[in-house]
Amino acid sequence: MEWDSNSESDLSGDEEEEEEVEEESGEGLGFMLRKRGGGGLPFPVDRLLQPSPCGFVVTDALEPDNPLIYVNSVFEMVTGYRAEEVLGRNCRFLQCRGPFAKRRHPLVNPTVVAEIRRCLEEGIEFEGELLNFRKDGSPLMNRLRMTPIYGDDETITHIIGIQVFTEVTLDLGPLPGSLAKEPARASDRFRFNISLSGVVSDGSRNIGRGVCGIMQLSDEVLALKILSRLTPRDIASVGSVCRRLYELTKNEDLWRMVCQNAWGSETTRVLETVPGAKRLGWGRLARELTTLEAAAWRKLTVGGAVEPSRCNFSACAVGNRVVLFGGEGVNMQPMNDTFVLDLNSTNPEWQHVKVSSPPPGRWGHTLSCVNGSNLVLFGGCGRQGLLNDVFVLDLDAKHPTWREISSLAPPLPRSWHSSCTLDGTKLIVSGGCADSGVLLSDTFLLDLSMEKPVWREIPVAWTPPSRLGHTLSVYGGRKILMFGGLAKSGPLRFRSSDVFTMDLSEEEPGWRCVTGSGMPGAGNPGGIAPPPRLDHVAVSLPGGRILVFGGSVAGLHSASQLYILDPTEEKPTWRILNVPGRPPRFAWGHSTCVVGGTRAIVLGGQTGEEWMLSELHELSLASSVI
Ligand SMILES: Cc1cc2nc3c(=O)[nH]c(=O)nc-3n(C[C@H](O)[C@H](O)[C@H](O)COP(=O)(O)O)c2cc1C
């Protein structure tokens, strides 16, 4: 594990920064662009600041021939070389075609290599482009940037290298004795223009520590700029390399930027609203949300009441408030009342909110949060049967009023479907149960940022088996993940533990089976998959991992066990997450909402007759919020 466990107190940001975190203007890099004495910098820095997955390596400059002591996962993934194969070696092996080549490939520009050598000898920064090769022999263009790191006594102790790899098409013929990729077409030869003067480094550059001629930025600012493109794990690794790097990686603005790159601006914005998050610091928050070392269950007793008593309601978080709508009362009475629980208050209590024009009562519907303080309600089962209407409510309006959104071509009326929101503005609805118990497998999107929102079915070539009671979670900005539910299998219906994902940023999105029992194309999951279930809860963590909990599970399995999956891994694997504290006793029929990005509030759970809404359980993912 890369996180430096000895540095806990240092990383905790005890000496709280008094300065307000700068208001983000999209890039959020103000701290790096500020010159002493104010004013902008006289060069275009935007290009350098684009966050993109980069290779990142560190070498030990005190050892002969600069051996690698760290490579990040992007480096491993792109080059095909695993860390254990390359640590201890000089990085020049990338200039040789494949692991068995003895010599630098003749197409590698010797002028660039000589310039690297010169920069290393003179202890200055290098930036330039040169040809490299993957382990399988295929060529890659590498925009390489190297920055020396000085120790306390002005000697260079480490060099960090950052690699932006791009594809290059060269007809090099097959790699002797290997199953290398098919050679590219001859016509593509040299399509990528390998610049002979691909060196940006400038001989006249100021060499001294503290000033870098090229940018007139200090080494520290430059290093921070490079570091800000890495992942939280990389930064943690870099910080454990040496004292100087550790000092560099303590920068709160750097951590905020790294968190924003890794988790997206929406998530970082939400995390900023967490009381105490500022005190905890971004570095600590990143660490706790990555390692989940501080995750714990705790019980929350809240005041007020949700009356009359009900089940099958729907709840969601709006900032630090939990909102509950509708549900099924006694004698299957569909309810249409709205309750709010403000978890920011000292003594949180359920409050019945008087809202004008309430939608018809219902259960088995979904409630989601969009555009900051707006709630969107879809579908469910009402007095007259199934519904497909959409209502929105601005919770912060002076006179909160439910407003119906009429839209053409809505999805079929349904209940027990699942919903999530994308980009904070789009409602996604999938599956559920239609008239006469027919299960659905469609996916619809409603863009609520439009003046007249229009439903759009997402056309896909293949759909997972139709289902109800599943969950839909968003990760990596525009990807959705479907888990579990009661799924159709021929004439039968089974609880499912299948995971499907779809990337909605693709031109033609399609469902992919990630892991599951018997799905076509499914990899056999390593690890411990959660027993099949429906009516469970799923929580998306910053960075993309999904936590699954509760639900209706067959047999004697414990549904209160927490399972975690990282869909961004090459081969996603379920793991059990053991956290201290007492989970909810009754583990199905829950509803959950994530408040402030770090608190999963679990409501309800069936005791048999009563639904307990005054005793909530909270799975806190970071230690900041108590
Ligand atoms: C931190 C660091 C990162 C480097 N990354 C690369 C790289 O990604 N690709 C590459 O071809 N060379 C890379 N190099 C350069 C080579 O390791 C080597 O220094 C260069 O080929 C010049 O030395 P040589 O003439 O002895 O091979 C890197 C060097 C350092 C210090």
PDBQT file of the ligand as one rigid body, heavy atoms in Angstrom, charges set to zero:
ROOT
HETATM    1  C1  LIG A 701      12.948   9.775 -14.493  1.00  0.00    +0.000 C 
HETATM    2  C2  LIG A 701      13.331   9.304 -15.860  1.00  0.00    +0.000 A 
HETATM    3  C3  LIG A 701      12.366   8.860 -16.724  1.00  0.00    +0.000 A 
HETATM    4  C4  LIG A 701      12.667   8.433 -17.999  1.00  0.00    +0.000 A 
HETATM    5  N1  LIG A 701      11.685   7.987 -18.814  1.00  0.00    +0.000 NA
HETATM    6  C5  LIG A 701      12.000   7.535 -20.058  1.00  0.00    +0.000 A 
HETATM    7  C6  LIG A 701      11.000   7.047 -20.918  1.00  0.00    +0.000 A 
HETATM    8  O1  LIG A 701       9.814   6.999 -20.591  1.00  0.00    +0.000 OA
HETATM    9  N2  LIG A 701      11.345   6.621 -22.146  1.00  0.00    +0.000 N 
HETATM   10  C7  LIG A 701      12.643   6.670 -22.581  1.00  0.00    +0.000 A 
HETATM   11  O2  LIG A 701      12.907   6.289 -23.706  1.00  0.00    +0.000 OA
HETATM   12  N3  LIG A 701      13.613   7.131 -21.776  1.00  0.00    +0.000 NA
HETATM   13  C8  LIG A 701      13.340   7.572 -20.545  1.00  0.00    +0.000 A 
HETATM   14  N4  LIG A 701      14.318   8.048 -19.731  1.00  0.00    +0.000 N 
HETATM   15  C9  LIG A 701      15.656   8.244 -20.278  1.00  0.00    +0.000 C 
HETATM   16  C10 LIG A 701      16.558   7.045 -20.169  1.00  0.00    +0.000 C 
HETATM   17  O3  LIG A 701      16.444   6.440 -18.922  1.00  0.00    +0.000 OA
HETATM   18  C11 LIG A 701      18.006   7.465 -20.403  1.00  0.00    +0.000 C 
HETATM   19  O4  LIG A 701      18.354   8.412 -19.433  1.00  0.00    +0.000 OA
HETATM   20  C12 LIG A 701      18.208   8.032 -21.786  1.00  0.00    +0.000 C 
HETATM   21  O5  LIG A 701      18.033   7.016 -22.709  1.00  0.00    +0.000 OA
HETATM   22  C13 LIG A 701      19.607   8.633 -21.996  1.00  0.00    +0.000 C 
HETATM   23  O6  LIG A 701      20.578   7.794 -21.498  1.00  0.00    +0.000 OA
HETATM   24  P1  LIG A 701      21.377   6.690 -22.366  1.00  0.00    +0.000 P 
HETATM   25  O7  LIG A 701      21.960   7.383 -23.554  1.00  0.00    +0.000 OA
HETATM   26  O8  LIG A 701      22.415   6.196 -21.401  1.00  0.00    +0.000 OA
HETATM   27  O9  LIG A 701      20.400   5.666 -22.741  1.00  0.00    +0.000 OA
HETATM   28  C14 LIG A 701      14.029   8.461 -18.443  1.00  0.00    +0.000 A 
HETATM   29  C15 LIG A 701      15.009   8.890 -17.550  1.00  0.00    +0.000 A 
HETATM   30  C16 LIG A 701      14.683   9.316 -16.281  1.00  0.00    +0.000 A 
HETATM   31  C17 LIG A 701      15.745   9.770 -15.339  1.00  0.00    +0.000 C 
ENDROOT
TORSDOF 0
